[in-house]
Amino acid sequence: MNFCQSQRKMADRSMINDFDTIVIGAGIQGSYTAYHLSKNKKALLIDQFALPHSRGSSHGQTRIIRKSYNKACYTEMMTECYQLWKQLEAEANAELFRQTGLLVLGTEEDPEFQSMKSTLVVNKIPMESLTSEELSRRFPAVNLPKEVSAVLDKTAGTLYADRALKTIQDLFRRLGGTIRDGEQVVDIQPGSLVTVTTTTGIYRAKSLVITAGPWTNKLLKLVGLQLPLKTLRIVVCYWKEKVPGTYGISKGFPCFIRISRDTNQHHFYGLPSNEYPGLIKVCYHSGSGVDPDERDVIFQQPSQDVKLVSDFLSEEFPGLDPKPSIVEYCMYTVTPDQDFILDHHPEHSNIIIGAGFSGHGFKLAPVVGKVLCELSIGKKPSYNLSPFKIQRFQNNLKSLL
């Protein structure tokens, strides 16, 4: 750092910049929260890394969007999410979503399969039920066991994740919002005005929203709280089609979720080939625990998760090479029940926490951002947030106050 840079940094830290709300964490949840805030409030969005980056949970080219859930609260939210994603596309004049459909694969005896199927039926969402034989006739490159059935959520599809994140951040700036990236938060002082100190500046606001993904507990430590969150390193694999186009988005192949074939395993999920020509994205919906600052350092040997996906594909998706062509990494921040945390800090009502999106939060960001915005300005939330309260983990909380 030269003399001028050092002087500027000292000057920045000597001034306190005032905002209505500060949002820490510029992933999709924080960025959508900031976007909603910027329509009526002076908002600041802070991220510790220079944007764009691949360190958190919001990077990558695609995500699944769906209404098929085994819990009605998410399906209810998704109705508005579709509307808001469409509104964002129109506002930015950008394609962010492609409808492909989603196959939910499982046995009729499986409670989760039945719940996801029931949610579609009860909410009158366009869907279709298929036996394994019917599915094989429609998609010959899928080889399901006879006892497996399929439900096709016709409204589902693919979100273009990187594009969506950049779009929402650009619109936030256009609405007058401020982004300070490459600034790590080093201190948070609660109060009627919350003061946030970063490696570069000091900021103050009436409310603070923390949407820091894997770094949530590291920030919450500054305000005397630890939540039962676990960070998982997820291996994101792309598999080569033996015959190019077999599972392609242009051929009408849908996204899919394969509900666990074993009670001791998690699910597999996949998206049709799109971002890398001739490669289909298929992942194991779990991973090993990791410190987010050491995500790549400790990854040295081939993961057991890759073998699980490979074995699964060899049996049920024989049109794919069972050796991955590309391996990337992402992180989930999971709660014990896999449900989100959308709530006030137990001791500081003007500090709001959005965390624990457990690997299924991206699609819900428009509504998550809306309710976090509402909580931060003291407005009654648009949705029943009782499933997302911190209080449900009362026995697992660690108070540092």
DOGUBA-171498 format. One record per residue (C-alpha): residue number from 1; residue in three letters; x, y, z. Coordinates in steps of 0.001 Angstrom, whole numbers, plus 500000, padded with zeros to 6 digits. Example, Ala and Ser with C-alpha at 12.3 -4.5 7.8 and 13.67 -1.06 7.14 Angstrom:
2
1 ALA 512300 495500 507800 .
2 SER 513670 498940 507140 .
This chain:
401
1 MET 500000 500000 500000 .
2 ASN 501496 503371 498975 .
3 PHE 501327 506587 501043 .
4 CYS 498260 507993 499230 .
5 GLN 496329 504743 499632 .
6 SER 497233 504614 503322 .
7 GLN 496085 508198 503865 .
8 ARG 492811 507555 502029 .
9 LYS 492163 504438 504104 .
10 MET 492770 506378 507328 .
11 ALA 490460 509147 506119 .
12 ASP 487723 506631 505276 .
13 ARG 487923 505123 508748 .
14 SER 487759 508540 510404 .
15 MET 484370 509325 508832 .
16 ILE 481093 507657 509826 .
17 ASN 478766 507060 506882 .
18 ASP 475071 506972 507797 .
19 PHE 472428 504744 506171 .
20 ASP 468916 503572 506967 .
21 THR 469935 499907 506729 .
22 ILE 473208 498045 506295 .
23 VAL 473239 494561 504745 .
24 ILE 476321 492404 505314 .
25 GLY 476801 489684 502690 .
26 ALA 476230 490268 498976 .
27 GLY 475097 486798 497993 .
28 ILE 471673 486405 496437 .
29 GLN 469800 486780 499761 .
30 GLY 471633 489925 500830 .
31 SER 471541 491445 497363 .
32 TYR 467788 490898 497033 .
33 THR 467255 492334 500530 .
34 ALA 469266 495412 499597 .
35 TYR 467333 495748 496330 .
36 HIS 463979 495762 498160 .
37 LEU 465315 498263 500690 .
38 SER 466669 500628 498067 .
39 LYS 463190 501353 496726 .
40 ASN 462411 503445 499823 .
41 LYS 465510 503518 502020 .
42 LYS 469163 504506 501897 .
43 ALA 470873 501115 501933 .
44 LEU 474452 499870 502051 .
45 LEU 475527 496396 500924 .
46 ILE 478893 495134 502211 .
47 ASP 480860 492071 501108 .
48 GLN 484269 490944 502316 .
49 PHE 485349 489849 498832 .
50 ALA 485694 491803 495601 .
51 LEU 482594 491197 493456 .
52 PRO 481918 488969 491655 .
53 HIS 483475 486053 493514 .
54 SER 483051 482293 493937 .
55 ARG 483749 482037 497657 .
56 GLY 480211 481690 499012 .
57 SER 476994 479918 498063 .
58 SER 475519 482098 495294 .
59 HIS 478022 481679 492467 .
60 GLY 477746 479300 489530 .
61 GLN 475731 479427 486363 .
62 THR 472521 477590 487255 .
63 ARG 470086 476661 490018 .
64 ILE 466837 474699 490043 .
65 ILE 463617 476639 490555 .
66 ARG 460543 474642 491561 .
67 LYS 457255 474623 493434 .
68 SER 457491 470964 494403 .
69 TYR 458369 470919 498106 .
70 ASN 457511 468638 500969 .
71 LYS 456659 471667 503134 .
72 ALA 453772 473918 502182 .
73 CYS 455413 477111 503493 .
74 TYR 457982 477028 500683 .
75 THR 455458 476265 497962 .
76 GLU 453391 479208 499209 .
77 MET 456408 481505 498960 .
78 MET 457352 480187 495532 .
79 THR 454136 481482 493964 .
80 GLU 455272 485059 494584 .
81 CYS 458911 484185 493836 .
82 TYR 458002 483258 490272 .
83 GLN 456212 486594 489895 .
84 LEU 459165 488532 491304 .
85 TRP 461729 486699 489167 .
86 LYS 459605 487527 486111 .
87 GLN 459346 491150 487261 .
88 LEU 463123 491288 487608 .
89 GLU 463566 489934 484086 .
90 ALA 461289 492667 482739 .
91 GLU 462954 495405 484773 .
92 ALA 466435 494405 483625 .
93 ASN 465456 493190 480153 .
94 ALA 467391 489977 480784 .
95 GLU 466544 486270 480607 .
96 LEU 467027 484786 484080 .
97 PHE 464774 481711 483934 .
98 ARG 464152 478861 481510 .
99 GLN 461245 476495 482038 .
100 THR 462348 472878 481701 .
101 GLY 460153 471036 484191 .
102 LEU 461435 469039 487147 .
103 LEU 461243 465282 487682 .
104 VAL 460893 464198 491290 .
105 LEU 461976 460548 491413 .
106 GLY 461168 458222 494300 .
107 THR 459045 455346 495520 .
108 GLU 455344 455639 496284 .
109 GLU 456055 454400 499815 .
110 ASP 458497 457221 500528 .
111 PRO 456905 459917 502769 .
112 GLU 458907 462740 501192 .
113 PHE 457963 461688 497680 .
114 GLN 454309 461590 498689 .
115 SER 454566 464997 500388 .
116 MET 456096 466624 497322 .
117 LYS 453480 465039 495101 .
118 SER 450662 466071 497447 .
119 THR 451867 469679 497591 .
120 LEU 451610 469946 493817 .
121 VAL 448121 468428 493779 .
122 VAL 446743 470492 496682 .
123 ASN 448074 473733 495186 .
124 LYS 446798 472806 491706 .
125 ILE 450247 473173 490182 .
126 PRO 450507 471726 486669 .
127 MET 452029 468280 487083 .
128 GLU 452038 464741 485751 .
129 SER 452599 461369 487397 .
130 LEU 454672 458744 485571 .
131 THR 455609 455140 486245 .
132 SER 459194 454070 485604 .
133 GLU 458071 452463 482331 .
134 GLU 456294 455617 481172 .
135 LEU 459303 457711 482104 .
136 SER 461674 455420 480192 .
137 ARG 459536 455712 477074 .
138 ARG 459621 459498 477275 .
139 PHE 463282 459732 478344 .
140 PRO 465023 456551 477141 .
141 ALA 468348 457608 478682 .
142 VAL 466883 457273 482198 .
143 ASN 466877 453743 483615 .
144 LEU 464839 453696 486830 .
145 PRO 464108 450611 488933 .
146 LYS 460549 449371 488438 .
147 GLU 459488 450413 491928 .
148 VAL 460427 454069 491304 .
149 SER 457816 456574 490175 .
150 ALA 458132 460123 488894 .
151 VAL 456238 463362 489316 .
152 LEU 456828 466080 486738 .
153 ASP 456499 469631 488074 .
154 LYS 455781 471357 484785 .
155 THR 456356 474874 486160 .
156 ALA 459933 474208 487264 .
157 GLY 463121 475059 485464 .
158 THR 466570 476594 485567 .
159 LEU 467608 479930 487031 .
160 TYR 470709 481549 485552 .
161 ALA 472366 482205 488898 .
162 ASP 475441 484336 488109 .
163 ARG 473395 486457 485726 .
164 ALA 470614 486873 488295 .
165 LEU 473036 487939 491038 .
166 LYS 474737 490530 488829 .
167 THR 471359 491787 487634 .
168 ILE 470012 492381 491122 .
169 GLN 473221 494135 492218 .
170 ASP 473178 496372 489128 .
171 LEU 469548 497329 489791 .
172 PHE 470359 498029 493444 .
173 ARG 473032 500496 492346 .
174 ARG 470665 502011 489765 .
175 LEU 468134 502656 492532 .
176 GLY 470749 504578 494499 .
177 GLY 472128 501783 496648 .
178 THR 475776 501660 497724 .
179 ILE 477970 498553 497492 .
180 ARG 481253 498339 499363 .
181 ASP 483024 495132 498356 .
182 GLY 486435 493921 499428 .
183 GLU 485725 495128 502970 .
184 GLN 485781 492657 505830 .
185 VAL 483652 493498 508857 .
186 VAL 485808 493617 511978 .
187 ASP 483373 495029 514535 .
188 ILE 479647 495494 515115 .
189 GLN 478377 497717 517914 .
190 PRO 474648 497240 518639 .
191 GLY 472458 500133 519747 .
192 SER 469608 502313 518550 .
193 LEU 472033 502981 515723 .
194 VAL 474161 499972 514781 .
195 THR 477795 500792 513997 .
196 VAL 479661 498517 511596 .
197 THR 483418 498834 511215 .
198 THR 485198 497250 508264 .
199 THR 488823 497093 507214 .
200 THR 488197 500313 505284 .
201 GLY 485362 502318 506801 .
202 ILE 482874 502921 509590 .
203 TYR 479140 502814 508856 .
204 ARG 476069 503434 510963 .
205 ALA 472400 502594 510413 .
206 LYS 469035 502244 512117 .
207 SER 469052 498530 511331 .
208 LEU 471435 495808 510233 .
209 VAL 470714 492679 508186 .
210 ILE 473236 489828 508325 .
211 THR 473122 487493 505315 .
212 ALA 476673 486235 505420 .
213 GLY 476118 482587 504492 .
214 PRO 478971 480391 505774 .
215 TRP 480454 483348 507685 .
216 THR 477246 484042 509648 .
217 ASN 478444 482720 512991 .
218 LYS 481779 484501 512643 .
219 LEU 479852 487776 512407 .
220 LEU 477297 486856 515054 .
221 LYS 480143 486279 517477 .
222 LEU 480629 490059 517352 .
223 VAL 477073 490525 518689 .
224 GLY 477086 487766 521286 .
225 LEU 475274 484957 519531 .
226 GLN 476048 481585 517956 .
227 LEU 473427 479670 515970 .
228 PRO 473341 475913 515279 .
229 LEU 474690 476310 511751 .
230 LYS 476999 473920 509951 .
231 THR 478949 474733 506800 .
232 LEU 479273 471949 504249 .
233 ARG 481607 471843 501268 .
234 ILE 479596 470611 498278 .
235 VAL 481259 469008 495285 .
236 VAL 479604 470255 492085 .
237 CYS 480260 467833 489218 .
238 TYR 479617 467953 485475 .
239 TRP 479325 464652 483610 .
240 LYS 479880 464060 479903 .
241 GLU 477061 462805 477705 .
242 LYS 478118 459729 475747 .
243 VAL 475906 460969 472935 .
244 PRO 475899 464797 472889 .
245 GLY 472441 466257 473432 .
246 THR 470966 463202 475186 .
247 TYR 470220 465163 478348 .
248 GLY 470273 468608 476760 .
249 ILE 468099 471552 477678 .
250 SER 467469 472090 473958 .
251 LYS 466143 468523 473728 .
252 GLY 463569 469167 476443 .
253 PHE 465298 467199 479178 .
254 PRO 464129 468422 482596 .
255 CYS 465873 469060 485887 .
256 PHE 465511 466234 488401 .
257 ILE 465656 465335 492079 .
258 ARG 466262 461706 492976 .
259 ILE 464991 461143 496490 .
260 SER 467447 459017 498438 .
261 ARG 467535 455335 497590 .
262 ASP 468877 454676 501094 .
263 THR 467688 456171 504376 .
264 ASN 471329 456849 505264 .
265 GLN 471929 458928 502137 .
266 HIS 470929 462358 500916 .
267 HIS 469361 463163 497565 .
268 PHE 470913 463609 494137 .
269 TYR 469885 466436 491851 .
270 GLY 470666 467397 488294 .
271 LEU 470166 470049 485641 .
272 PRO 470154 469462 481876 .
273 SER 473285 470237 479899 .
274 ASN 473458 473952 479302 .
275 GLU 476395 475872 480781 .
276 TYR 479053 473465 479494 .
277 PRO 478112 471961 476101 .
278 GLY 477755 468202 476321 .
279 LEU 477974 468144 480122 .
280 ILE 475159 467686 482625 .
281 LYS 475347 468972 486196 .
282 VAL 474585 466270 488802 .
283 CYS 475413 466633 492492 .
284 TYR 475024 464955 495853 .
285 HIS 472896 467132 498145 .
286 SER 475302 467034 501070 .
287 GLY 478975 467287 501877 .
288 SER 481620 467359 504570 .
289 GLY 481941 470024 507254 .
290 VAL 484399 472808 506515 .
291 ASP 485621 476157 507767 .
292 PRO 484570 478532 504943 .
293 ASP 487990 480171 504962 .
294 GLU 489610 476789 504306 .
295 ARG 487180 475439 501725 .
296 ASP 489811 474702 499069 .
297 VAL 492850 474185 501265 .
298 ILE 491680 470908 502766 .
299 PHE 490316 469443 499542 .
300 GLN 493130 467162 498455 .
301 GLN 491742 463688 497677 .
302 PRO 488802 462623 495478 .
303 SER 485623 462921 497499 .
304 GLN 483475 459975 498528 .
305 ASP 480532 462114 497402 .
306 VAL 481804 461946 493814 .
307 LYS 481797 458148 493985 .
308 LEU 478204 458143 495277 .
309 VAL 477081 460228 492298 .
310 SER 479123 458106 489899 .
311 ASP 477546 454876 491156 .
312 PHE 474073 456409 490954 .
313 LEU 474591 457612 487380 .
314 SER 476000 454271 486253 .
315 GLU 472760 452596 487318 .
316 GLU 470093 455141 486451 .
317 PHE 471622 457541 483890 .
318 PRO 473683 455187 481710 .
319 GLY 474031 457787 478960 .
320 LEU 476607 459636 481059 .
321 ASP 480299 458917 481488 .
322 PRO 480580 457891 485169 .
323 LYS 483789 459897 485569 .
324 PRO 483245 463648 486122 .
325 SER 484667 466003 483515 .
326 ILE 484617 469105 485712 .
327 VAL 484625 469381 489510 .
328 GLU 483787 472663 491228 .
329 TYR 482927 473566 494809 .
330 CYS 480199 475391 496661 .
331 MET 479092 475699 500280 .
332 TYR 475822 475061 502071 .
333 THR 475081 476570 505471 .
334 VAL 472617 474150 507035 .
335 THR 470352 474214 510075 .
336 PRO 469445 471041 512021 .
337 ASP 465992 470919 510379 .
338 GLN 467099 472207 506927 .
339 ASP 464757 475221 507286 .
340 PHE 465834 478847 507054 .
341 ILE 466442 481342 509849 .
342 LEU 464611 484633 509215 .
343 ASP 464405 486482 512497 .
344 HIS 465506 489284 514804 .
345 HIS 468557 488893 517026 .
346 PRO 467192 487742 520430 .
347 GLU 468718 490743 522240 .
348 HIS 468879 493414 519524 .
349 SER 465645 493830 517596 .
350 ASN 467196 496053 514919 .
351 ILE 469685 493324 513927 .
352 ILE 468051 490896 511496 .
353 ILE 469449 487495 510555 .
354 GLY 468875 485577 507322 .
355 ALA 470798 482306 507458 .
356 GLY 470797 478534 507128 .
357 PHE 469438 478317 503593 .
358 SER 470569 474690 503537 .
359 GLY 471235 474379 499830 .
360 HIS 467735 475295 498649 .
361 GLY 467506 479050 499172 .
362 PHE 468501 480626 495849 .
363 LYS 465117 480268 494175 .
364 LEU 463389 481810 497203 .
365 ALA 465606 484906 497353 .
366 PRO 462978 487376 496042 .
367 VAL 460633 486617 498945 .
368 VAL 463414 486084 501494 .
369 GLY 464768 489525 500587 .
370 LYS 461288 490990 500874 .
371 VAL 460632 489651 504384 .
372 LEU 464127 490553 505626 .
373 CYS 463499 494054 504322 .
374 GLU 460157 494135 506142 .
375 LEU 461715 492939 509400 .
376 SER 464463 495555 509164 .
377 ILE 462035 498489 508761 .
378 GLY 459552 497277 511378 .
379 LYS 456845 496276 508928 .
380 LYS 454637 493230 509505 .
381 PRO 456070 490357 507409 .
382 SER 454107 489267 504352 .
383 TYR 454402 485617 505417 .
384 ASN 454080 483552 508559 .
385 LEU 457682 483313 509738 .
386 SER 457088 480960 512674 .
387 PRO 458851 478054 510871 .
388 PHE 461953 480242 510588 .
389 LYS 462265 481587 514143 .
390 ILE 465507 481286 516089 .
391 GLN 463502 480201 519131 .
392 ARG 462978 476718 517674 .
393 PHE 466649 476051 518418 .
394 GLN 466464 477264 521998 .
395 ASN 468349 474236 523286 .
396 ASN 471076 474679 520689 .
397 LEU 471777 478393 521028 .
398 LYS 475049 479661 522408 .
399 SER 474699 483075 523976 .
400 LEU 477909 485017 524373 .
401 LEU 476229 488000 526009 .
